[in-house]
Amino acid sequence: MTNVQRQSYPYWFLLPAFAIFALMFLVPTGTGIFYSFTDWNINTEKINFVGLQNYRELFTDKKLVAALWHTLVYAFSVTLLRNAIGLGLALLLNTKVKLRGLFRTVFFLPYMISPIIIGYLFTAIYHPANGLLNGALRLVGLKFMAVDWLNDPRYALLSTIFVDVWRTAGFSMVIYLAGLQMIPTELFESASLDGARYPQTFRYVTFPLIAPSLTINLTLSLIGTMKVFVMILVLTNGGPGYATEVINTYVMTSFSLGLYGQGTAANMLLTLLIVLIGFPVLVLLRKREVAL
């Protein structure tokens, strides 16, 4: 075997994986980019290249603008809330509290359940007449707070945000717990001997050392919530009107109407949005890890 053959030998093992990656990702992505610049629709006999026309039409569509805004509100709200709650639960369940193993399981369990099942469950809970939530409010004398949570434009998006926070906070908790358990106990003992109180210990010991967990959680949360689809589809289907319309439900509607080029362009817009937001956040958090 020549020296060149010896050096190239490991790359032959990468070839099958790269072929699958190209077939399942690169080719569909390239095809999608191409069709986003065409007038492809259900009535078109011949697909024509139209340049940026689909993208120009998207930004003049009030429904798409609303979907873009709702996607950003949903993503940042769920990300902040689930991480705040997840971190609080992790800090609590990292102590010697009774039945902490059971509590960890209970809080993580919703993440293991299908979003479709959770969506249907909360559709029943949010029911304006027979739902558990309004029933509980009436029972404790808060009848004025009993509203139509999923069909009132004022509360529909907030209601879907709450469901996703409830579903995913346990996942964030597990990642933070993993980070907390990697911190040597000697550091906390040293801080205690130096007279540091809990807020100081958290600020100068705990938080810097769980920075990698924070990076993972925030990045995964942002990317996942910007791609939200199933939860919105099951709970509200983008309604009432388009009060909870997000980009993925807009794409689904476009494809169901046979507007394939427009739907593909909206999907490419979502991909670009994820890259423009997710990558800088990741870089910023990585730098923050080093600074801490």
C-alpha positions in Angstrom: 0.0 0.0 0.0 1.4 3.4 -1.0 1.6 6.3 1.3 -1.2 8.1 -0.5 -3.4 5.1 -0.3 -2.6 4.8 3.4 -3.6 8.4 4.1 -6.8 8.2 2.1 -7.9 4.8 3.6 -9.9 6.3 6.6 -11.9 8.5 4.2 -13.4 5.5 2.5 -15.2 4.6 5.7 -16.8 8.1 5.6 -18.1 7.6 2.1 -21.3 5.6 3.1 -22.2 8.1 5.8 -21.6 11.0 3.5 -23.7 9.4 0.7 -26.6 9.0 3.1 -26.2 12.6 4.3 -26.1 13.9 0.8 -29.2 11.8 -0.2 -31.3 12.7 2.8 -30.2 16.3 3.5 -28.1 18.0 0.8 -30.2 17.0 -2.2 -33.6 17.8 -0.6 -32.2 21.1 0.7 -30.8 22.1 -2.7 -34.0 21.1 -4.4 -36.0 23.1 -1.9 -33.9 26.2 -2.5 -34.4 25.9 -6.3 -38.2 25.5 -6.1 -38.5 28.5 -3.8 -37.5 30.6 -6.8 -40.1 29.1 -9.1 -43.9 29.5 -9.6 -44.5 25.8 -8.9 -48.2 25.3 -8.0 -50.9 22.7 -8.5 -52.2 24.4 -11.7 -48.8 24.9 -13.3 -48.1 22.7 -16.4 -44.5 24.0 -16.6 -42.4 25.2 -13.7 -40.9 28.7 -14.4 -38.1 30.5 -12.6 -39.4 33.7 -11.0 -36.5 34.9 -9.0 -37.3 36.6 -5.7 -41.0 37.0 -6.5 -42.1 34.5 -3.9 -40.1 36.2 -1.2 -41.4 39.6 -2.1 -45.0 38.3 -2.0 -44.3 36.7 1.4 -43.4 40.0 3.0 -46.5 41.7 1.6 -48.7 38.9 3.0 -50.1 40.1 6.4 -50.6 36.5 7.4 -47.0 35.6 6.9 -45.8 38.7 8.8 -48.1 37.8 11.7 -46.8 34.2 11.5 -43.2 35.5 11.7 -44.0 37.6 14.7 -45.8 34.8 16.5 -42.9 32.4 15.8 -40.5 34.8 17.4 -42.7 35.6 20.4 -43.4 31.9 20.9 -39.7 30.9 20.6 -38.3 33.5 23.0 -41.1 33.2 25.5 -40.9 29.4 25.7 -37.1 29.5 25.8 -36.9 31.9 28.7 -39.7 30.4 30.7 -38.7 26.7 30.3 -35.1 27.5 31.2 -36.0 29.6 34.2 -38.3 26.9 35.5 -36.0 24.1 34.5 -33.0 25.7 36.3 -35.2 26.3 39.4 -36.3 22.7 39.5 -32.7 21.5 39.0 -31.4 23.6 41.9 -34.2 22.3 44.1 -33.9 18.6 43.2 -30.1 18.7 43.4 -30.5 19.0 47.2 -31.3 16.2 49.6 -35.0 16.7 49.3 -37.2 13.7 50.1 -38.4 11.6 47.1 -36.2 13.7 44.7 -35.9 10.7 42.4 -39.7 10.5 42.1 -40.0 14.3 41.5 -37.4 14.2 38.8 -39.3 11.5 37.0 -42.6 13.3 37.4 -41.2 16.6 36.0 -39.4 14.9 33.2 -42.4 12.7 32.2 -44.3 15.2 30.1 -41.4 15.5 27.7 -41.7 11.8 27.1 -45.3 12.0 26.0 -46.2 12.8 22.4 -47.0 16.4 21.7 -50.1 15.3 19.9 -51.4 13.6 23.0 -50.5 16.6 25.2 -52.3 18.8 22.7 -55.5 16.9 22.8 -55.2 16.7 26.6 -55.0 20.4 27.0 -57.7 21.0 24.4 -60.0 19.3 27.0 -58.4 21.1 29.9 -58.9 24.5 28.2 -62.5 23.8 27.1 -64.5 26.9 28.0 -67.6 25.1 29.4 -66.4 21.7 30.7 -62.6 22.2 30.9 -60.7 21.5 34.1 -59.1 24.9 34.2 -62.3 27.0 34.1 -64.0 24.5 36.4 -61.3 25.0 39.0 -61.5 28.8 38.6 -65.2 28.8 39.1 -64.8 26.5 42.1 -62.5 28.9 44.0 -64.6 32.0 43.2 -62.6 33.3 40.2 -65.4 32.9 37.6 -64.4 36.2 36.0 -61.1 34.6 35.0 -62.8 31.7 33.2 -62.3 32.5 29.5 -62.2 30.7 26.2 -58.5 30.1 26.3 -58.0 28.7 22.8 -60.6 30.6 20.8 -60.0 34.1 22.2 -57.3 35.9 20.3 -56.1 37.6 23.5 -55.2 34.4 25.2 -54.7 31.8 22.5 -51.0 32.3 21.9 -50.3 32.6 25.6 -52.2 29.3 26.2 -50.1 27.4 23.7 -46.9 28.9 25.2 -47.9 27.6 28.6 -48.5 24.1 27.3 -45.1 23.9 25.7 -43.3 25.3 28.8 -45.1 22.7 30.9 -44.0 19.9 28.4 -40.4 20.9 28.0 -39.3 22.4 31.4 -38.4 18.9 32.6 -36.0 18.3 29.7 -34.2 21.6 30.6 -34.1 20.5 34.2 -32.3 17.2 33.4 -29.6 19.1 31.4 -29.1 21.5 34.3 -29.0 18.6 36.8 -26.2 17.0 34.8 -24.3 20.2 34.9 -24.9 20.7 38.7 -23.7 17.2 39.5 -20.4 17.8 37.7 -19.5 20.5 40.1 -17.2 19.2 42.9 -18.7 19.5 46.4 -15.4 20.9 47.7 -16.1 24.2 45.9 -19.3 24.7 47.8 -17.6 23.7 51.1 -14.9 26.2 50.4 -17.4 28.9 49.6 -19.3 28.1 52.8 -16.1 28.3 54.9 -15.3 31.7 53.3 -18.7 33.0 54.5 -20.4 33.1 51.2 -24.2 33.0 51.3 -26.4 31.2 48.7 -26.8 34.1 46.3 -23.0 34.6 46.2 -22.3 30.9 45.9 -24.7 30.7 43.0 -23.3 33.8 41.3 -19.6 32.9 41.6 -19.5 29.1 41.8 -22.7 27.5 40.5 -23.6 29.7 37.5 -20.2 29.8 35.9 -19.8 26.1 36.1 -23.2 25.3 34.6 -22.6 27.7 31.7 -22.2 24.8 29.2 -25.6 23.4 30.3 -27.1 26.9 29.7 -25.6 27.0 26.2 -27.0 23.6 25.3 -30.4 24.4 26.8 -30.8 27.9 25.2 -29.6 26.7 21.8 -31.8 23.6 21.7 -34.8 25.6 23.0 -34.5 28.4 20.4 -34.1 26.0 17.5 -36.8 23.7 18.6 -39.4 26.4 19.4 -38.8 28.3 16.1 -39.8 25.0 14.3 -43.0 24.6 16.4 -45.8 22.9 14.5 -47.5 20.0 16.1 -48.5 21.8 19.3 -50.0 24.8 17.4 -51.7 22.5 14.9 -53.4 20.4 17.6 -54.4 23.2 20.0 -55.5 26.0 17.6 -54.6 25.1 14.0 -53.2 28.7 13.8 -56.5 30.3 14.9 -58.6 31.9 15.9 -58.2 33.8 12.6 -54.4 33.7 12.4 -53.8 34.8 16.0 -51.5 31.8 16.6 -50.3 31.3 13.0 -46.6 30.3 12.9 -44.3 29.8 10.0 -44.8 26.0 9.8 -48.6 26.2 9.9 -48.3 28.9 7.1 -46.2 26.5 5.1 -48.7 23.7 5.7 -51.6 25.9 4.5 -49.6 27.0 1.4 -48.9 23.4 0.4 -52.6 22.3 1.1 -53.6 25.1 -1.3 -51.2 23.8 -4.0 -48.9 26.8 -3.7 -45.7 24.7 -3.6 -43.2 27.4 -4.6 -44.6 29.9 -2.1 -44.7 27.3 0.7 -41.1 26.2 0.0 -40.0 29.9 0.1 -41.6 30.3 3.5 -39.8 27.2 4.7 -36.5 28.6 3.4 -37.3 31.8 5.3 -37.7 29.8 8.5 -34.4 28.0 7.9 -32.7 31.3 7.3 -34.3 32.7 10.5 -33.0 29.8 12.6 -29.5 30.2 11.2 -29.5 34.0 11.8 -30.7 33.7 15.3 -29.4 30.3 16.5 -25.8 30.7 15.3 -25.1 34.1 16.9 -26.7 33.0 20.1 -24.5 29.9 20.1 -21.3 31.9 19.4 -22.2 34.5 22.1 -22.9 31.8 24.7 -19.7 30.0 23.9 -17.7 33.3 24.4 -19.7 33.8 27.6 -18.6 30.4 28.9 -14.9 31.4 28.4 -15.5 34.8 30.1 -17.1 33.1 33.2 
